[in-house]
Amino acid sequence: MGDSDKQFTDQLGRPIRDLRISVTDRCNFRCVYCMPKHRFGADYQFLRRSELLTYEEIARLARIFVGVGVRKLRLTGGEPLIRRDLERLVGMLAAIPGVEDISLTTNGSRLTPDMARTLAGAGLKRITVSLDALDDRTFMAINDVSFPVRKVLDGIENAAASGLSPVKVNMVVKKGVNDTNVVPMARFFHGSGHILRYIEYMDVGHSNGWRMDDVMTASEIVTAIDREMPIVPADPNYRGEVAQRWRYVDGGGEIGIIASVTQAFCRDCSRARLSARGNLYTCLFATRGQDLRARVRDPELGDEDLAEFVRGIWRTRRDRYSEIRSEATVSLPKVEMSYIGG
């Protein structure tokens, strides 16, 4: 799609390489740091089907993004496995020339053996499962729908058995809530072949009542684990990798730390986000998005028109929220994480 896309960068010299696609704003969990019940209760109005991008529209936009430089696609939500026939979309995305990787982030609640096999067969390459505690009391308090840990662990094993391995397991750590699970989680997944990743509790949206005092920092997490199971830094797999890699000295695998609060990685960020409604966001902490749904549904606009619009948005991008975070920026209006995925 022309325009010397190999040199295509934003205002800070960052290329566009990753597209995160939210396929639904709905979720069957009510995690307190993402979709708390006081905000997303029984009367909450989620998007109507007509407001969601269709699979055909998502595939068309993905093809356009690949044309301007994207190489990796990740499906998110809400909870993406709530969207019916998701394997059909996976197959459509896998057929796009130039796509190097298709992954998915899920809470694992619907990751049955059949679902895992179907997704892998359609072309899904990798999967990330969110799990914030190992004991049911803590985990149920976080997901707030009394969903047990065992079913998520079964989902992880179902994914691995279908070839979607190593499975990445994401744990959002909040002081006073699940920080006592940091070491037990490390101990449980040590030697399992899966990769546990700890995520600093972030100020995404306005539903979670974020405070810096609630953040268990990356250095605190590393210290706690290293005290029981020695770890050493490992080289990143690629430029722009969000997780700092650490490997166990005894050969028991590796963990990752995503420290977007205390050790910002904005300078290498190559990610764009497409919401289920069809808005394009250039930062997880964005205050507003650009409407692609209206454009993709406009019969007067061809693929090159859409590509040029995307290029124009990315060329003007200067986002680096985590690097400039302060008391002033924390209170800025931001899109909820449940709308655009993690």
N, C-alpha and C positions, 0 to 999 in steps of 0.2 A: 504493500500500500504506500509506496513512494516515500517522499520527504526524508530520505536518508534516516530511516528509523533506528539504525544502529547507533546514531548519535543523539537520539531523542531523549531529552532529560528535562527535569523541572528547573526552577530557579536556583536550586542548591546542587545541581549537577546529578540528581538521582534519576535513574531510568525507571520505567514502569515495567515490572516483571511478574508481579503477582496480582491476581484478581480474586477477591473473596466474594462469593455470591450467596446472599441470603435467599433461601427459597420459600421461607414462611416467617411470619412474625409471631407465630403461635408456639407454645411449649407446654408440655404436660407436667413440668416441674414449676415451682415458684421459688426458686433460689433467692435467698434474702439479699444477695449482692447484685442480682440481675433483674428478676421479675417478682419483687415482693408482693404479697397478697393485698397489702393496703393500696397498692397502685394498680395491680393487675387482678382485680377481683372478678367475681362471677358476672358482674354487669359491664366489664370492660369490653369495648368495641374493637375487635381485631379487624384486619383488612378483609373486605369481601373478596370472593374469588375473582370478580372482574377487575379488582384493583391490583391483583398479583400479576407479575409477569408470567406469561405462559412459558412452557418449556421451549417452544419454538422461538419465542422472543429472547429468552435467556441464551439459547444456543447461537442465535444470530449476533447478539451483542458480544458473546464470548469470542466468536470468530473475528469480530471487528477488533476487539482488544488484543487478540493474538496477532492480528495484522499490524498493530502499532507497538508490539514488543513484549506483550505478556507471554510467559512460558508456563506458569503454574496456576492452576485453578483449584480453589477450595470451596466446597459447599458447606454453608452454615445455616443458622436460623436466627432466632428461635431454635426449635428442635427440627432439623431437616428431615428426619425419618417420619415425621408426621405427614409430610407432603406425599400424597399418593403416587405410586408408580415412579418413584425417584430413580429407579434403575434405567428408565427410559431416557431421562435427562443425562445420566452418566454416559450412556451409550452414545448419545448425540454429541456430547462434549469430547468423548474419546475419539470420535471420528474426525475432529478438526485437525488438519495438518499444522504442525508446529507446537502442539500441546505436549509438553514433556512430563507433566505430572498432574494427576487429579486426586485430590484428597477430600476428606470429609471430617467435620467435627460434630460429635454427638454426645448426648448424655448416657448413651448405652442402653436405655430402657427398652428399646425395640430392636436391639441387635441380636435377633434370634439366629440360629444356624442357617435357616433358609434365607433370611435377609442378608446375612454376611456373604453367603455363597452367590446370591443374585447380584449384589453390588460388585463383588470381585469379578464375576463373569461378564458384567457390563463394561468393565474397564477401570473401576476404581483401583487406585494404586496403594493408597495409604489411608489410615484412619486414626483419629485422635478421640479419645474418650475422656470426658470430664468426670473426675471422682475426687471429692474434697475431704473425705475421711474414710477410715476403715471400720469404725464402730458405728453400729446402726443408730445409736442415740444421737450422736453428733451429725451424721449424714442426713438423717431424717429431719433434724432441726434445720439443716441448711436447705434441703430441697423442699421442705414444708408440705409434702404430700405423702409422707410416710413410706417412701420408696426405699426398699432394703438394699444394702451394699451387695449382698450375694448376687442379685440379678445383674448388677453392673459388672461384677467380676466375671459372671458367666458370659456376658456380652463381649468382654475383652477376649476371653478364650475362644469364643465363636469366631471373632474377627481373625485371630491368629491362625486358627484351624483352616480358615478359608484362604490363607496366603496373604492376608493384609497385615504383615508383620515386618519389622517390629511395630507393635502398637504403641503409640504415644499416649501417656496418661497425664492429663493436666489437673493440677491441684491448685486452686486459688487459696492462699493462706491469709487468714484474718486473725489478728491477735485477740485472744479471749474467746474465740469461737472454735477454731480447729487447729491452732498452732501446736497443741500437744500431740497431734497426729503426724507431724512432720517426720519424726524419726521412725515411728511404726510403719508409715508408708514406705519409707526408704528401705527398711528392713524387709518388708513384704515383697517388694518388687526387685530387690537385689538378687541377681542371678536368674531372673525370670525370662530374660530376653526382651522384655518390654522396656520402654524408656519413660521414666517418671520425670515430669517437668513441674517445677514449682513456679507459681505466678504471684508476684506481689499484688496485693489488693489495690485496685485502681479506681480512680475517680471518674468512671465512665457514666454519662447521663446524670440524672438527678434523683434516682429512686433509692440509692443504696446508703445515703447518709455518710458518705466517705469522710474520714478524718485521717491525717497523717499518723496519729497515734495508734490507729488500727493496723498499720502496715508492719508486718514482720519482714525486715529487709533481707535482701539477698545475702548479705554478709552474715546475718544472724542465722539464716537457714543453713548456709555452708558450714558455719561453726558447729551447729547442733549435730549435723550429720557426720562431719569429720571427726568429732569427738568419739563416736561409736564405730564408724566404718570409714577409715581414712580415704580421702579423695584428693585428686590432683587435677589441675586444669587440663582440658583437652582442646586441640585446635578446632576452630569452626569448620563446618563442612563446606561453607560457601560464604561469600561476602553478603552481608545483610541478614545473616541468620539471627533471629531474634533471641534465641536461647543461648546463654553461656553454657558450654559443655564442660562437665566434670566427669572423670572416670574413677572407678573404685581401684585402689591400689592392688587389691587382691584378685582383680580380673572379673569382678561380679557385674560388669556392665557399666552403664553411665547414667547420669541424671542431667537435667537441664534446669537453668534458672532464668526466668524471664523477669528482668528487673527494670521495667519501664518507668517505675517511680524514682528509684534511687540511682540508676545507671542508664540514662536514656540512650536509645539507639536510633534516634530520629535521622541521624546523618546518613544512614545506609538504608532508610526505609524505601522500599520499592513497591509498596502495596496500595492498591485501590480497592474500594468496597462498593458493591452493588446491592442495594437494599431490595427486599421482596417487592416493594412498591415500584422499584425501578429508578431510584435516586442514586446518583454516583457521589460517593464520599471519598475524599483524598486523605482522610485521617480518622483514626478510631475516635478521636476527641473532637470531631468536626461539629460546628454549630449549624451548618446547613448543607444540603446536597444539591446536585444539579439533576434536573428531571430528564431522564433518558426514556422513560416510558412513553411520554407524549411524542417524542421524536421517533421512536421505533415504530409507533403506530401511525405515524404520518406518512401516507402513501407518496407524498411528494419528495420524501427524503430517501436517498439511496445509501448504500453501505459507505461509500466514500464521504458523503456528507456527515454521517455519524462518526466516522473515523476522524475527520477533521475537527469535529466538535470535541471529541475526547482529547485529541492532541492539544487543542487550545486550552482546555481545562488543565491538563497536566503541565503545560509549558508555564502557566502562571502560578503553579503550586509552590507555596513557601512553608507549608505546615511543619512545625517542629514543637508541638505542644509539650511533650515530656521534657524537652530541654529548657523550656521557659516557664515551667509550672511554678506558680506562686499562689499566695492567698487570693490574689485578684483573679487569676485565670481559673482556679478551682470553681469559682462561683459563676463562670460564664455558662450560658445555655449550651447544652451539648445533646446530641442525639443519643437515645437510649441504646445500650449494647444489644438488647434483644431485637432491635430493628436491623442491625447491620452485622451481627455476628461478632466474634471476638477478634 
